[in-house]
């Protein structure tokens, strides 16, 4: 009796094998699901999002971060990946531990990718059991193991490949009535649009290219209807998902400081053939491992996981050869299978779009540079390549049978198993196994320290985090990563943390205090309600000794120390009591207001972007005459202290004249080592400026370097 759903068992087998083999690569028996597999870097950002989602219902606002105003993520397109948000919400029903939720979702992504890939490979026409083998290789692609963000859950990519190949095949993806085919197509478009902004854009571009090629081949304008409908569906769903961000920007304006990309970055973050076929890091075979090491250390390219693995690389090379042969008029002789030709076209299009100096670079310069990591199109190429290998294996088996060769099904299954086993060993390595012991040590230390802080300060306490690191995507400060300040939040239940306020928005008040000494920071922040100071020693060149000594002197308190010795917590409650003795309630309110609503600095284009130097930001003035724009948000004049260091490294000293908002001037000699300016100024309500005039020749970098600029409220 014929099975009603003959593909069900092979699909489940592919999903199960993918999960079991992933567990073997990850050495999952050594793991603890409650400890992150991939902390650090973007991993902490994802954990932050997940904890906020689990605790507060959605990911756009989090009152526990960016204290005291809270974190707002509208500027960072947080809710475009709605597919993953909903998956995390579902898993949150079973656990409130963000690490456990992310880990489980990561593990589930292997069978999810496998099921999606199997379904599309069967649609392409790859035989049932060959599809199982190719699916396992695709689910265990190097791309899967090396991403800390939700890009590891790329189960929408096979559906994107289906849309591209269907357009090339001239399929009717949408019908006039609401049919099963139309619903499936719409579902595929929605999955692509809601899984990743990158995947959505890649799909739109590839579908558009496929549509143009079918137009050229058919010479009928009607051939553009289906690709246009797919593009509109993807963009429409993406637009709906982005509606909260778009409304927010219409109300509050855009934020050019967040996720700013340069067109030149596509040169670094593009892919190329060598990257695709290069062995994975720490390959199991020493010659291939050494080849990878030599290439990685000498080649200035982005090292995202673009590796295809040898089996997929063979398919990729085959498709390139087929495309070249077709261009030379020999494609039909080389491969009469039209499915292979469509895969060749799709693969070549993806390569031309994502390669360094390719279509991606033109798009960056002509339209927008916001999409920079074009290396990620490699996961599309991997699918096309493995589909081609699957068709080749089927063709080889059919050829042998036509020739009268006795190739039993069991023998062919053994060959397939060997190919699959070799592929898994080749495209995975010990480098893919998380450092479970080290991760657990760090996680437990953070948990113990955060618990001690909660016991000391109590429910609802606000903690100031030093040094200031802007959010999001701050460069590393010393030994502190971009999102290391998130670490205590991941373990806290009732504390509020200063880190996480959106850069260049009013909530990012702490930016104006960056690199200010504790004597300038503590009065205002304590008056504003902060109960403790959290210090990351790793961010400082001296291990935080100078800042720690200053905090001890100001607070008169001994700090709590984390078990690993990296973090300190100073209790400010006794300091606040002393401050209340020295200042009136009116003065404290004015000081708090001046701290949380500081005088804002706006740097015109004649100043370079800020460059992190230790815990300070520096920028160059590139013209001999310039002015810095200021905004006092209060409705009355405000007294505040300006500090800046003016230097001309590598050049002769020059006089710099500063003209302040009250009309007074000050001239200092900017030496190569630098001269410090510290001046109390009365700033008028609203807009004003500080003018600079440099009486000296410029150098290639500019005329004068400004370091540590800050305007702090006068106590």
PyMOL commands that set and color helices and strands:
alter all, ss='L'
color gray80, all
select helices_A, chain A and resi 6-26+28-30+42-56+74-76+82-91+98-124+128-139+142-145+150-152+157-168+180-195+197-218+221-241+243-252+265-268+273-277+286-298+310-327+331-334+338-354+359-366+374-402+409-427+430-432+436-457+484-486+489-491+509-513+518-527+537-539+545-555+573-582+585-596
alter helices_A, ss='H'
color red, helices_A
select strands_A, chain A and resi 61-62+71-72+462-466+496-497+532-536+560-561+567-571+600-602+611-613+616-621+625-632+638-647+654-659+665-670+675-683+686-695+704-713
alter strands_A, ss='S'
color yellow, strands_A
deselect
rebuild
show_as cartoon
